[in-house]
Every structure is written in structure tokens, then in C-alpha cells.
């Protein structure tokens, strides 16, 4: 997923959240557009952070996978050397 899609998706969620909250209060949803803008900005920032977090997690998982494969090769190599000596 691209950064723009993530930010816009979360900003849209912020807009819907604000509209829902105003609807529960039975207030006009177009009453204070600044509140909509603030909530959309906050949720968009959250979407940007989550997008970066996902990328960092994928890099960490790939690094750990490489380490595990190297350890498996090392253990398999050492166990085959022990089998040859016996």
C-alpha cells in the first residue's frame, strides 16, 4: 500500500469519526469545519506513522529470517561434521 493511500484512508476515517460523533450529539455536521480538518490531520498523521511502522517491521522480519537461515546452515554443517567423525 502506498503512503498516500494510507494517509488518505486514515484521514477519511477521521472525517467519518467526526461526523459520527456529531451525529450522535444531534449537531450539524457542517457546523465547525476546523474540527473536521484537525481530526483528519491527526488521523492522517497516524496513517503515515503506521505505514512507516509496517515497513520497519517487514525489514526486521527479513533480517531475523536471514539470521535463522544462517543459524540452521551452521547447525546442519556442524552436525554433519560430527556424523563424519563417528
Order of alpha helices (4+ residues) and beta strands (2+ residues): alpha-alpha
